Amino acid sequence: MSTPAITLYAKAGLDGKELGDCPFTQRVGMTLQLKGLPFTTETIDVSNKPEWFLALNPKGTVPVLRYDSSIVPDSDVICELLEQRHPEPRLYPVGGDSAEKLKIGAGIHPAFAAYFKNRDVAIETGLQEKLISELVAFEGYLENGEKGDPRRVFILGDSLSAGDLIVGPRIRIAAHVIKKFKGWDILADPRFPAISGYVRAFVETEAYKSFSFRDEVMEHNWGKFLQ
């Protein structure tokens, strides 16, 4: 197979050019990195989307992938396409429970968003407890591995897989902005040593380092919810 021409359209950061804090786009960028596929990144100001981008994707969402002559929106669809067209290295789990493996840790992001964006003091504790319960579940998986196996670095072993590319960027954002704005350092919380190790390992991967955004970008965007 010849090398496809690939452009990734991504959310722009603060200066309109740098990478923005979109975990869905980061998932795709890291997938491309792990697959060893050359690509260019074009950032989009999502608050003022250009007409040419809306012509590519009328919904106006990012990420969008131009894969040769095809325009593919939605991170799920994009990553499935890349796995199908470029199966090595394999990132998706196999077996009858593969769909469930992709959902490991999936409850963390919605629980984090509900807790972080909340302005009602009366329900603050309940929302935090919901987030804690999701973190406890993920901590338990990391500690016990699959079916009682000893814990591994990432969800399916010692290397990144598709599930990590979904969960990792979201936990990274959650841990950072909660510490910054609410004073709770999840990665120093003695209840979550495995999650702390997971995030440290995740951000040290070359795939993450080559497609990451500045802390100030997520602080700016998430801080708006508290204004």
C-alpha positions in Angstrom: 0.0 0.0 0.0 1.3 3.4 -0.9 1.6 6.0 1.8 -1.6 8.0 1.9 -1.7 11.8 2.0 -3.1 12.7 5.5 -4.1 16.0 7.0 -5.6 16.2 10.5 -7.8 19.2 11.1 -7.6 20.0 14.8 -8.9 22.5 17.4 -6.6 25.5 17.6 -5.0 26.7 20.9 -4.7 30.2 22.3 -2.8 31.8 19.4 -5.0 30.3 16.7 -2.2 28.1 15.4 -1.0 25.9 18.2 -2.7 22.6 19.1 -5.9 23.0 21.2 -7.0 20.9 24.2 -9.3 18.5 22.4 -8.8 14.9 23.7 -10.6 13.5 20.7 -8.1 15.1 18.3 -5.2 14.1 20.5 -6.5 10.5 20.3 -6.3 10.6 16.5 -2.9 12.4 16.5 -1.4 9.8 18.8 -2.9 7.0 16.7 -1.2 8.4 13.6 2.1 8.7 15.5 1.9 5.1 16.8 1.0 3.8 13.3 4.1 5.6 11.9 2.0 7.5 9.4 3.3 10.9 8.2 0.6 13.6 8.4 0.2 17.4 8.6 -1.9 19.2 11.2 -4.0 22.2 10.3 -5.6 24.0 13.3 -9.1 25.4 13.2 -10.4 28.2 15.3 -13.6 26.5 16.5 -15.1 29.8 17.7 -14.8 31.2 14.2 -14.8 28.2 11.8 -13.8 29.1 8.2 -16.3 28.5 5.5 -13.9 26.1 3.7 -13.8 23.9 6.8 -17.6 23.9 7.1 -17.7 22.8 3.5 -15.6 19.8 4.5 -17.6 19.0 7.6 -20.9 20.8 7.8 -21.3 19.8 11.5 -18.2 21.9 12.2 -16.7 19.4 14.7 -13.1 18.4 15.1 -11.2 16.2 14.5 -11.6 15.7 10.8 -9.1 13.6 8.8 -8.4 14.0 5.1 -7.2 10.6 4.0 -6.2 10.9 0.4 -9.4 12.0 -1.2 -11.7 11.0 1.6 -12.9 13.4 4.4 -13.6 11.5 7.6 -15.0 13.2 10.7 -15.5 11.7 14.2 -12.6 10.3 16.2 -14.2 6.8 16.6 -14.6 6.5 12.8 -11.2 7.9 12.1 -9.4 5.5 14.5 -11.3 2.5 13.2 -10.3 3.4 9.6 -6.7 3.8 10.5 -6.7 0.4 12.3 -8.3 -1.3 9.3 -6.0 0.3 6.7 -2.9 0.1 8.8 -3.2 -2.9 11.1 0.4 -2.8 12.4 1.0 -2.1 15.2 -2.3 -3.4 16.4 -3.9 -1.0 18.8 -7.5 -2.4 19.1 -8.2 -5.3 21.4 -9.3 -8.6 20.0 -11.8 -11.2 21.2 -15.4 -11.3 22.2 -15.0 -8.7 24.9 -13.0 -6.2 22.8 -15.9 -3.7 22.8 -15.9 -3.8 26.6 -12.2 -3.3 26.8 -12.6 0.0 24.9 -14.9 1.2 27.6 -12.5 0.8 30.5 -12.4 4.1 32.4 -15.1 5.6 30.1 -17.1 7.0 33.0 -14.3 9.2 34.3 -14.7 12.0 31.8 -18.4 12.7 32.1 -18.1 12.5 35.9 -15.2 14.9 35.8 -17.1 17.3 33.6 -20.2 17.3 35.7 -18.1 17.9 38.9 -15.8 20.5 37.4 -18.6 22.6 35.7 -21.0 22.5 38.6 -21.8 25.8 40.4 -24.4 24.4 42.8 -22.8 23.9 46.2 -25.7 21.7 47.3 -24.7 18.9 44.9 -20.9 19.4 44.9 -20.1 16.6 47.3 -22.3 14.1 45.4 -20.7 15.0 42.1 -17.2 14.6 43.6 -18.2 11.2 45.1 -19.4 10.1 41.6 -16.0 11.0 40.2 -14.2 9.3 43.0 -16.2 6.1 42.4 -15.1 6.1 38.7 -11.5 6.7 39.7 -11.7 3.9 42.2 -13.0 1.6 39.5 -10.2 2.5 37.1 -7.6 2.2 39.9 -8.9 -1.3 40.7 -8.5 -2.3 37.1 -5.0 -1.0 36.9 -4.0 -2.7 40.1 -5.5 -6.0 39.3 -5.1 -6.1 35.5 -7.4 -8.3 33.6 -9.1 -11.2 35.4 -6.7 -10.8 38.4 -3.5 -10.6 36.4 -0.8 -8.4 38.0 -1.1 -4.8 37.0 0.5 -3.5 33.9 1.6 -0.1 32.8 -1.3 0.6 30.5 -4.8 -0.8 30.0 -3.8 -3.9 27.9 -0.2 -4.3 28.8 3.1 -2.5 28.7 2.4 -0.4 25.5 -0.3 2.0 24.5 -3.5 0.6 23.0 -6.7 2.2 21.6 -8.3 2.3 25.0 -5.4 4.4 26.4 -5.7 6.9 23.6 -9.3 7.4 24.7 -8.9 7.6 28.5 -5.3 8.9 28.8 -5.9 12.4 27.4 -9.1 12.8 29.4 -7.5 11.8 32.7 -4.6 14.1 32.0 -6.9 17.1 31.5 -9.1 16.2 34.5 -6.1 15.8 36.9 -4.5 19.1 35.8 -7.5 21.4 35.9 -8.9 20.0 39.1 -5.6 20.6 40.8 -5.3 24.0 39.3 -8.8 25.3 40.1 -10.1 23.1 42.9 -7.0 22.3 44.8 -7.4 18.5 44.7 -4.3 16.8 43.4 -5.6 13.4 42.2 -2.2 12.3 41.2 -0.9 12.8 44.8 -4.0 11.3 46.3 -3.0 8.1 48.3 -6.1 6.4 47.0 -4.9 6.4 43.4 -1.2 5.3 43.2 -1.9 3.3 40.0 -3.6 6.1 38.3 -0.7 8.4 39.2 1.7 5.9 37.7 -0.5 5.5 34.6 -0.6 9.3 33.9 3.2 9.6 34.4 3.8 6.8 32.0 1.3 8.1 29.5 2.8 11.6 29.3 6.3 10.2 28.9 5.4 8.3 25.7 6.8 9.6 22.5 3.3 9.6 20.9 2.0 11.9 23.6 5.0 14.2 23.6 4.8 14.6 19.8 1.1 15.5 19.9 0.4 17.4 23.1 -0.9 20.9 24.0 0.3 23.4 26.6 -1.0 23.4 30.1 -2.1 27.0 29.7 -4.4 26.0 26.8 -6.5 23.7 29.0 -6.4 26.1 31.9 -7.7 28.9 29.8 -10.6 26.8 28.3 -11.7 24.9 31.4 -11.3 28.0 33.6 -14.1 29.6 31.6 -16.6 27.3 33.2 -15.9 28.7 36.6 -16.2 32.4 35.6 
